[in-house]
Amino acid sequence: MSGRFLALLLAVLIPVIAHADRPTMTVVTSIYPPYQYLDNGEVKGTHTETLRQVLTRMGYDPVFRLVPWARAEASARAGTADLIYSLTYSPSRARHYYFTNPISEARDVFFSLSDRGLQWQELDDLAGLRIGLSASYSYAPEFMEWLAAGNARVVQISQESPELTGLKMIAFGRIDLFICEETVCRYLIDKHIADHPELANVSAMPRTVGEVRGFRAAFSRQHPKGEALRDEFNKVLAELRTSNSN
């Protein structure tokens, strides 16, 4: 065997062997473009890429699974998944997870028909309107309290793609407003407008509903090293951001 052939063989085999030695990390989420989505059988997206880089630097081989959100949370809470991502912090969720530092910002806004000219300064300006929301999303507490007081007619959307469904419902006049993370719904409008030209008349309204929050990842509290993994994740995430900014 020539030295050149042996060198080439080792160049191929060593990364494979090293990869095989890495422990796997089961990571769950649901389709939520542009943060995570399926492309030719591979889970991609901006949040996915961040997690892939961080977990690889931590020495893990991440295995990403896209499932309905309720199933993702159930598996992470039960410990059959190690990590879940693209969720916001809440005290009730913190009983089940060790939350990481934010991986991006979450800014919730209302979307409506552009030609209706709806405006608001405070939530009471929207009293009596039909407001759609995703059944699986965690919204700002003050908004949920306002809804619970009966100030609006709530339409819960639980389809596989609730954000796109909500935007279409606005376009066809089935609801007056849909509350959505701004980046997500702007992306969906741009992506689907060719097939659904009615979305051209749907736009975001100024003002954030509640505070700007952080999208995070969260390690299951059922994982024996969950808290330590969260701390290491935060450290590597900060190092990654520093290296990317230089």
Disulfide bonds with the S-S distance in Angstrom:
Cys180-Cys185 2.01
